[in-house]
Structures are given as structure tokens and as C-alpha cells.
Amino acid sequence: MFSDMKIRDNKFVYIQLKDYIKSMILKGLLRADEKLPSSREMASMLNISRNTVMYAYEFLQDEGFVYIKRGKGTFVSDVKVNTQGKWNIDWEDEINEYGRLSEKLDIIKHETKWKSGMISFKSIAPDENLFNIEEFKKSFLNRMSIEGKKILNYGYAQGYKFLIEYLLKYMENKGVNTSGKDIIITNGFTEGFDLVLSCLTNRGDNILCENPTHNTAIKIMKLHGLNIKGVQIGKEGVDLNELKEKLKEGKFKISYFIPSYHNPTGIVMSPENRAKLYNILKGYNIPIIEDGFNEELRYSGAHVLPIAAIAGKGNSVIYVGSFSKVLFPGIRIGWILSDKVLTGYLESVKRARNIHTSSLDQAIFYDYLQSGDFNKYIKKARRIYREKYEFALKCAKNYIPNREILGEGGMHIFIKLKDINSRQLLEKCCERNVIFTPGDIFYVDDKGQDTLRLGFSRVSREDIKKGFSIIGEEAKKLGGI
């Protein structure tokens, strides 16, 4: 029986033996009070060390699967194995409305998938080749040596104190008045946006946003049962005249805008229009959720203040920030800057859901940020992404027939095609191993069938040229001029 066990090289042998014996006990192949081979016999049988066998037996004893009689050996415990009849539930019938809608809106499952060998323009994540891993390792070791025991225990729902203090200063450096405001750390933008909507909206409330807008935000708004009213966006940002007309149609609970490197269009709203937007919404007393998407990657023109800075001492703007599209998205560090009263409620909701964001991740990230390595990284990233953006823009103009190309930097551009359905184009491009994101998923209505988003951050210059050329060739075959 034991001689049939196959030892694998990629796993500790004592764990393999422990799991093997445990599996036989649970299957009823080893019965209560049955004696196991001695450590010497088992070691000889499997050609492993005796200490390894003894270690496995000790773990099995700790878990209650065996008992050891001194001088007599190791015996199987009386483990109650459930041998009753099979009980199956049809979980498909049990899924609630939230679960079904989540699955329906899951673009990872339902959109065209990347396959090995494809040139992919789907991602707008940072290029991991730019990450300074050695500096990050230093931050890990530094934090562990300073407060390893503390940050490996439970943390606080609001977040890691030093990171909160750093981010408050960070926001002040953006021009934001933080008096009367506070920060809560989140698992990226997604949790931050969800927390805000959970605290402030009810099913059936109206929410105002740009059209198109961030697909993940659309998903979260729909899961909260909100009525989404979109306002068209152009080269200057949101259409302010259309915004005024929308506001006359009904009462809005809250609004959501991405003023910098808008996702998906890449547009940066001008300072003048930010102020106008703020004042229009102020007149209707509609709070603003500002998405600080990719603000750190501005590499052309003067600094543009976030809307939260325009608000001054006012508390009407809720700023949701994240480093996920800039640096280390695997860590999932984001934050919400809001009025202290609101922050208190956000903290309670977060504590009820996931207690807190990883204290270890927050502490290491803080150490990396305050060491100055982040500023060095951003300087390097801006230069490289600027070069890629300029090259991608040039290739798009040269190869892809279009009505309009939008995007002022960041990690992507947005293209309006000439009388071509982007999903038909995607199907043809996939046959030639090129994939991109069709633009209709970013619209809150049935528009956008003639648009697409092209992310270039993780694509080489060679593949940008090759991929854009293929997209252009297939577009022309479909009737693009």
C-alpha cells in the first residue's frame, strides 16, 4: 500500500507522506487502531530518512489522525468518516440576483480571451519590467526588521497609520486642502468606489457620469442597482451643455468623473472645465466622486489640479485614488480622501466586510514610497510611457482608418472608427493573433460599437507597429477608408 506512493521533487517529502496517509484514512483504507509501519520500516520502504517519517507522524498526531503509544508504535485514530448518501444541491438554482448580475458583467469571462502568441492591446496595467524589485525587497526587509511582529497581526480598518499620513501629505502636494478630511486605505479603486456607493446610495438612485466611462465602475454601479445617466465626452472632457440638460431631467444622488487620463478615452479635462463642472454640480448640490486614475503619469503640459483641490475647504468631493495602474497592481493599494464624518462610516463598512487591507502590504508600500524610490520610478516611467504613447499615436494615425483618435498620454488611446463595428474587427484581428478591447463595454447605453481602446504599456514598439498595422489592414477590408 505505502510502496505505491510516488515521491515528487517539488514538495517537502514529510508533507507528501502526511497527506498520503491522511487521504487513506479519510477514504477508509486505513481503519481505527490499525498500526502504521514503524518509522524505520516506512523510511526503508520509501527510501527516505527516518526523521522525515517521524516528522510526518508528529503532524498527523497534532491533527488528530493518529495516536502514538510509546514503545508500541503509531496507530490510526478513530476518525469518523462520513459515508452517508450523496447530497447534491443544484447551485445554479440557488444563485441570487447579485451573483447572476456579477457573472453577467464579468468581462474576464465573457470577452474575447488572450491566447499565447497574441499581440495584446487589452491591458492598461504597468509594464512590470520597469519595477525596481531590488528596492522593493529592501523595503520589505526594512519594515519586517522594524515592526514585523506588528504588521503580521491584525491591523486597523482605516489603514496603516504611516501610510495614511504619507497620503495626506501626498494629496496636499496635489493642491488639495485636507483640513476636516481623512483617508481610509482600500484594496485598490474597486473596493474604494464600492465602499462609497455602499455608504451613500440606495437601489434606484440616479448617478451621473461620463459616457463612456470606466467599465469596472459601470459594473459596480449596476450591481448597486443605480440608474446610470451618462454625459457625452469630447476632446475637452465632459460636454458641459449636455450636463446641464441632464441635470434638468431629475434628481441625482451623486456623480462620478475621471478628469485625468480618462478611462477609456485618455482625455485630460482642462482646468477651466474642471472648475465649471464643479460649479455646475455645486449649484445642484450633487457630490462628486473623483477617480484619480493615472494622474501620476502626466508627462505633457503643466500640472492640473484635481477637482478635489478646486473644492478648497469644502467637503463635496470624494477622491478615490490608487497606484494600481502605475505601480505594483498586485499589492492593490488604494485610498479614499473624504470628509471625516464620511470616513468614519466608510471605516465601519470596510471593517464589516474584510476587517482591513493587508497591513504587511501597506507597510512595505509605505517604506518604498517614503524612501524616494517611487519618485525615481515615476520619472523613469513617464519617460518610457511618453515615448510609447508618441510612437503608438503615430502608428495609429498611419495605419488605422479613423474618425478620431483620443488620448493625451497615460497607457492607452481610444479610437473612433469609420463605419466599422469594432467587434467584427476584433474577430478578424484575432484570426491574425491581435487582440484589443472593443469600446462598447465602456458605454452606459448602446453606443460605442464603432470604438476601441488600445493599451500599449506592456507592448514592445515592434509589436505596436505590427499589431496596429494588422488592425488597419482588417479595418480596410471591412470598409474603412
N, C-alpha and C positions, 0 to 999 in steps of 0.2 A: 504493500500500500504506500509506504513512505518512499520507497525506491522509485516510484513513478514521478515524484516531484522533480520539476525542472528548475534548476537554479539559473536566474537571469543576472547578467553582469551589471545592469543599470539600476539595481536596487539593493539596499542593505540585506544581507542574507538572513539575519535574525528576524527581520520584518517579513520576509518571504515565508520563512518557516512558521512563524507565529500565525500569519494569515492562512496558510495552508491547513494547519491543524484546526484553527478556528472554523474554517469553512467545512471541514469534515465533521466537526461536532455539530454545527448548525444543520447539516444535511442528514444527521442521524447515522453517519457512517462510523462514528466513534461514540460509544454509549457510556452512560454514567458508571463511574467506578472502574472503568476499563483502564488498565495500566499502560502508560506510554513507554516506548523504549527508553532505556537509561540514556543519559547524556552521552556516555561513551559509545553505546551501541548506535545511537542516532548519528553521531559525528562520523563514525566509521561507515555507516550505511550511505550517507550523503557526501562523504569526503569533504567535510567541513570541520572547523575547530570545535572542540568540546565547549569552550567558552561561549561560542555563538549559540549552541543549543541551550545552554544554561540560561543565557540572556533571554532567549525566546520563551522558555518555560516560565521564567520570572514574570515576564509581561503577561503571559496567559493567566498566571495566578493572580496578578493585580487586577485583571479584567474579569476574574471570576469563572474562567473556563476550565481551569484545572486546580487541583489542590496537591500539596506536596507533603508526604509523610516521611519524616527524617529516617533514614536507614532503610526505607522500603521502596521509595520511588515517587514518580509523578502519576497522578490519576485524573481521569476526566470527571469534572464536576457534574452534578445533576442539573444540566441546563434544559429548561423547558422549551422545547422546540414546538412551534405552532404547526400542527399537522392537520388543522381543521380544513374544511372545504374551501375552495376558491371563492373569494368575494370580489367581484368586479363592479366598478361604478363607471357609467358612461359619462366621462368628464366633459365631453363635448356638449352634453345637455345641461351641465351644471354651471358653465361659464356665464358670468353676469354681463351686463351691458358694457361696463367699463373694460372688462377683459376683451370682449369681442371688438370693441372700437379700437383698443390699443393694438390688437393684432391686425386689424384692417388698415390702420395708419402706419404700420411698421414698414418703412420703405426699404430697410435692410432685407426683409423677407420678400417683398413684392416687386422691387425694382430690379432691373437687369443687373446681374452679378458679374463681378470681375473674375476672370479666369487667368491662370498663369500664362504669361506671354503677351498679355494685352497691354497696350499703352492706355493708361487710365488717367482721365481728367476729372474723375469724380471727387477725389479727395481735396479738401482745403485745409488739411492738417499740416503742421510744420514739418519741414524736412529733418528727420532725425539725425541725418549726417552732420547737421550743424550743432547738435547738442554737445556741450563740453562735459563728457562723462567723468573725467578725472576730477574736475572741480566739484561736481555733484557728489562724487564719492567722499571728497574731503568734507563737504557739508554734512554728509551722513555720519561720518566718523566723529566729527566735531560735536554734533548735537548728542550723539549717543554717549560720548565721554562726559559731556556736561550734565545731561539730565536724562540719560537712557531709561532709568527705572521709572521716572515720572511719565515720560511720553509713551511708554509701553502700557500704561494703565489707562483707565477711563479718563477722558478729557471733559471739556465743557461744551455744551450745545452751541454757545455763541462762537466758540473757537479759541485758538491758541493766542494767549494774551499778546505776545511779542509780535505775532503776525498781524493781529488787529491794529496794534499801534503803528506798525510799519505801513499798513494800507491806509490808515487815516492820514498819515503824512504824505503818502503817495497821491491820495486824492487831493490834498491841499496843493500839491505841486502841479496838479492839473488845473488849479484855479478854483476848486470847489471849497465853499465855506462849510466846514464840518461842525460848527457850533450847534448844539442841540441835536446832533445826529450821531449815529453809531454804526458799527459794522458787525455783520454776522458772516461767518465763513460757511461756504456751501460746497457741495460736490459739483463744481462747475456751474455754468449758466443754467443748465436744465433744471437742477434742483432749485436754484435761486428763483427762477421765473415761476416754477410750480408753487413754491412757498408763498410768494407774493399773491398769486391768484387765489391760493387756498385761504389766505387771511382776508382778502378784500372783495372777492366776488361770490356771487351765487349763480346757480344754473339759471339761464335765461337772461342774464345781464348782457348789455351791449358793450363791446370793446372795440376801440378804434385802432387801426394800424395801417402801415403802408401796404400797398399791393403792387408787386409781390413782396413777400417777406420771408423771414427765416422759417424753414419748413418745420423744424422742431418746435418752434413757438406756435405754429398753426396747430400741430398735433396736441400740444398741451392745452391750448385754448379750447379746442374741440372736446377734449376729454373732460374739461370743466363745464361743458355744456353751454359755452358762451356764444352769443350771436356776434360773429366777426364781421365788422364793416371795414372794407379796405378802401384806401385812398390811393389813386394812381401816383406813381413816382416817375420823375423825369430827370434830366441831367442836373437840375438844380435841387434835386431832392423831392420831397412830397409836394404835390400840387396843392398849394395853399387855397386857391379858389375853390377847388373841389372839396377841400377840407371844410371850408365854411358852409358849403351846401349840405354836406353830410351831417354837420352839427345841427342843422335846422330840422333834420328828419326825426330826431328822437333824443332821448336822454342816454348819455353814456356814463358807465360806472368808472371806466379807466381807459387809458390809451397806452400803446406800445410803439416805440420808434427806435430805429437803428441809424443814428445820424452819421456815423463814421464807418467807411468801408462797408456800406450796407450789404447785407446778405439777402439776395444773391447779386445785386446789380454792381456792387463795388463803388457806388457813388458816395461822395463826401458832401454832406449838406453844408452850404455856406454859412458863415457866422450870422449874416443878415437874416437868412431864412430860419435859422435856429431860434433867433430872438423873436421873429414873427410867429413861428409855431408856438413857442412858449406863451406869448401874449394872447394868441387866439384861444388856446386851451385854458389859460388863466381866466379869460372872460366867461367861460362856461363852467369853471370850477371842476375841470376834469384832470385828475392827477396823471402824471406821466411816468411810465416805466421806461427808462433809458437803457438800452442794450449797448454796453461799451465794446462791442465786437471789434477786435483787431485795431483798436485805437493806437496801440503801441507801434504799429507798423507804418505810421505816416512817414513817407520819405520824400515828399514833394510839397512845396509851399510852406506857409507859416503855420504855427501851432493854432489849432482851432479848439476853442473852449467847449467842453461838453455842455449839454443843456443843463446839467446839474450845477454848473458854475454860473450860468445865467440866472439861476434861481436865487443866487446870493444867500441871504439868511433864511429865505423861505424853505419850507419843507415839502413842497408839492411834487418834487422829482425823486423817484426811487431809482437809484443807479445799480444795475446788475453788471458786475464785472467778472472777467475770467481770463486766466492765462492759457487756457486750453488750446486756443488757436495760435498761440505764439510760442509757448514753451511747455514741454513735458505734459502733454494732454493725458498721459497715463496716470498722472497724480490726481487730476480732477479737482484742482483748487480754484474756487470762485468766491465771490463775496457780494453782499448786498449792503449798500450805504443808504440808510433811510433815517427818518425821524426816530428818536429814541423810544417813543411810545410804540411805534410800529415794530421796531427791532425787538422789543420785549415780547410781542405776540409771535413774531417770526421765530424767535428762540424757542418758545413753548411748542409751536407746531413741529419744529425740527426735532426737539427732544422726544416728542411723541412718536416720531417716525423712525429715526435712525440714531438717536442719542447724540451723536456728534460726528463730524468729519474726522478722518484718521488724524490723531494727534501726532503720530510719527511723521506722516507726510507733511503736515503743516509746519512742524518744527524744522525739518530738513529744508523745506522750501524757503522758510524764513531765513535760515542761515545762508542759503545760496543767494537770496535777494540782497540781504544786507551786506554781504561780502564785497559787493561791487561787480561780481561776475555777470549778473543779469544785464547791467548796463553795457558791458563789453559784448555780450551775446547779441543784444538788441542792435547795437551799432553794426555788427557783422551781418546779422540777419537782414536789416534794412538794405544794406548794400547789395547783397546777393538777390533778395526778392525784387529789388528795383530793377536789376539787370534782367532777371527772368521776366518781369512784367513788361518791360520795354520790348524785349525780344518776342514775347507772346503776342503783344499788341500788334507789332509789325507783321508777324506771321498771319495773324487773324485777318488783318487788312489785305494782305497779299493773296491769301488762299481761300478764305471763306466768304461766299457771297452773302451780303447782309444789308439790312436796313439801318442798323445802328449797332455800335459796339459801346457798351457801358463799362466803366471801371476806371478808378483813378489810382490803383495800386493794390496793396494787400496781396492776396494769394489767388485771385480769380478774376475773370472777366465774364461779362454777360452779353450774349449776342441775340439780337432780334433778326431772324432770318427773312428772306424774301419769298413769301408764299410757300413755305415748306413746313410740313409737320415734323417737329423735332423727334418724335418717337419713331416715325418712319425712317428718318435719317439715322437714328440710333441703331435701328435694326440692321440697316445696310452697313453701317460702320462696324458693328460687332462682327459681322462676317469677315471683316478685314482686321480684326483684333484691335479695334479702337473703341473706347467706351467713354461716355460723358454723362452729365446729369441733365435730363430734359427739364425745361423751365416750368412746366405746368404745375409741378409739385410745390412751387413757391407761391402760387396764387390762391387767394381765398375764394375765388369764383371759378368759372370755367374758362378763364383766359390763359394765355401763355403757351398755347400749343405750338407757336412759331418761335419759341425761345429756348436757349440752352445756357448752362453755366459750365465754364471750363476752368477747372482748378489746375494750376501749374506748379505749385510749390514743391511737389515731390517728383517732378518730371524733368529729365535732362533736356538741354537745349536741342540736342539731336532728335529726341522723341517728340518734343514740342513741334518742331518743324515737320517731322514725318507725320505725326498724328493730325495736325491741323491741315496738312496737305490732303490727307485721306478724307477728312471731314468735308473739305471744299470740293473734292472730286465727286463724292457721293451726293453732295448738295446740288451740284450742277446737273447730275444725272436725273435728279428728282424735279428739275425745272428751275433751280435757282439761276439767276442771271449774273 
